[in-house]
Structures are given as structure tokens and as C-alpha cells.
Amino acid sequence: MSQIDTLVQNFLAQKSIAVVGVSTKRDTGCNLNYDKFKAAGYTVYAVSPNMTEFQGDPCYPDLKSIPQKPDAVFIFASPKVTDQVVLQAVEVGVKHIWMHCMMGTKAGLAAEMTSVSQEAVQLCRENGIEVIPGSCPAQFLNPDFGHKLMRGLWRLVGNLKIEQPA
């Protein structure tokens, strides 16, 4: 089993997931993943500083405001927001983080379409947090045809390899 498959399996083995970056202004990949986690039976916490409710569920401004510590965090926001979220995750004791990137896990690809912050990845590793620096849960959790195709393509061209620090 490849490293990403092991990390994904460990992430998806968690029971509760905070989803950072949900939006009511437009349909987003973050909203799709929130729905996928919820449909798969996870306890899901919506996180956005701009609202108090998302799809009829409470929405929290940050990780520290969630009444029970989530087991894992999925981030679909700018890398600057990712930095802040990882600092909060360290503070509350979260041990699994997934940072979204449309183009897989290869650092530097899709700079405008990624939540990955290399500083945040390093902070995760320094604090014992298992981190998936890129890709998308929708490619692994009951994927539709398009997400299955993307996962296959990224695997084929090497974009699902996790780069380890030197």
C-alpha cells in the first residue's frame, strides 16, 4: 500500500471531522466534502468565521469553538488560513489533518488552487500530526467518476506521492 493510501485510510478511520472552509455563497469542493463525510456517517463540524449555521448545522468560527475536539480536520482554504488552522489543531490536540489540493500532493503545483502550506506541513510533522498535504477526500471516499479519474491520473503521473523532508 502506498503512503498516501495509508494516510487516507488512517484519516478516514476517524469518527469526527472538522471541515474548514464551507461556504453558503457558492458551491465549493469544501461543501462537497462536508456532504460526503456526513453521508458516510461521520460526525462533521462546519468551520467558517463568516457564519453560524451551515446546511442547518451549527457552524463554528474556529477549531477552538467546537464543543468536542474533532478527531481530524479537512482544510479547503487559502494556505494562510491553513497556517492558522494548524496552529489551532496543535493547541486542541488534533492528530490528523488533510489539506486540499486539486492537483494531488506534489508541492508547488496549482499554487492558486491549493490549501497546502509547506510551513503548516512542517508544523504538523513537528507536532506528531499525521498530515495529507494535498489531494482530495472526494477522490477516495465514495468517489464519483470524475474524482476516480483524477485519482487514477494523479497516481499515474506521480502526483500522489508524499514528499518527505530531507
N, C-alpha and C positions, 0 to 999 in steps of 0.2 A: 504494500500500500504506500502511495506517495505521501510526502509530508503534508501537503495540503489536504489530502483525504483524511489523514489522521486528525489534523487540526479541526476540520469541518465536523468530523464525527464527534470529537470532544465538545465542540461548541454546541452542536445540535442535541447533545446528551443533557444539556442543562434544562431546567424546568421553567425558569422565568427570564425574560429578555427585555431589557430597556431598548427601545428603538428611538434613536436620536435623529431628529430632522424631519419629522412628519409635518405635513402642510395641508391646510384647508384651502389655500389659494389656487392650487393646481394639483393634478395627478402627478405623483412622483414615484420613482423607484423605491423610495423610502416607504411610501404608503403601501405599495405593492408588497414589500417585505413584511410590514406590520400585519397586513391581511393574511399573508402566507403563514406567519408564525401563529397567529390567532387561530386560523383554520386547522392548523396541525395540533392544536391543543395546548400550546404554551400559554403561560401567564405572561401577558405582554403589557408593558408600560410605555405609553407615548411620552416623548420628551421634546418639548419646544418651548422656548421662553415667550413665545408670542400668543399663546392660547391656554385656556384652562380646560378645554374639552376637545376630544378628537373622536369622531365617529361614535359619540355617545359615551365614551370612556373618559375618565379623568386624564388630563394632560399635565405633566409636571414641567416646571421651568428648568430643572437640572436633576442630576442623579441624586444629589443630597436630599431633594424634596420627596423622593419616592418613599412611601411609608415602610416598605420592606426592601432590603437590599436585593437587587436583581442578581441572578447567577451569571448573567452575561450581558454585554452591551453591543448593539449593532449601530454603527455610526454612518450616516449618509448626510454629510455636511461638509463645509469647507475645511481644509487642513488646519486653519487657525482655530476653528471650533473643535476639531479633533484633539488638538493640544490641550484645550481646556477640559474636555470631557475625560481624557485620560488622567489628568491630574485629579479630577473628582473620583474617578474609578479607583485610583490608588488610595485615596482618602477613605472611601467607603468599603474597600476590600473586594472589589470585583476581580475575578481571576480569568475571565475570557472576554476578549474584545475582537470584533470584526469591523475593519474599516473598508467601506465600499470603494471599489474602482471598477469602472465599466470594462477596462482593458486587461483585466487579470491582476497579477501580482508583481509584474515587472516594474521596478522603481523607475519613475520618470516618464512613463507612458501616460498619455491623456491628462496632462497637467491641469486642464480645465474641467476634467470630469472625474476627479478623484477626491476621496476623503482622507487618503493616506498622507500622514506627516511622518517623515523619517525620524524626527525628534520624538514624536509620540510612540513610534515603534520601539525606539531605543529605551524610552521610559518604561514601556510595558515590560520589556525584557529585563531591565534592571530591577523591576519590582515583582518578578515572578508571575506576570500576567501572560497567559497564552494569547498570542496575537495573530490574526489573519490579516496581513497587510495588502488587501485588495480582493478582487473578485466580488461575487455577489451571492448571498444565500439563495436567491431565486434560481441560480444555476444548479443548486444541489438539493433543495427542499421541494419535492414535487415539481420539478421544472416543466414549464411549457416547452413547446417545440423550439421556439427561438432561444430560450435560455439554455436548453440542452445543446443546441447547435453551437452557441457561444462557448460553452464549457468545453465541448469537443475541439473546437478551433483553437482556443487558448491553450489547451493541453498539447495539441499537435505542434503549435509553434513555440512552445516553451514558456508561455505567459502564465502558467500556474505553478511555477517553481518558486519556492520561498527563498529569498536571498538571506543568507546568514551573515552576521557581522564578521569582519576579518579578524 
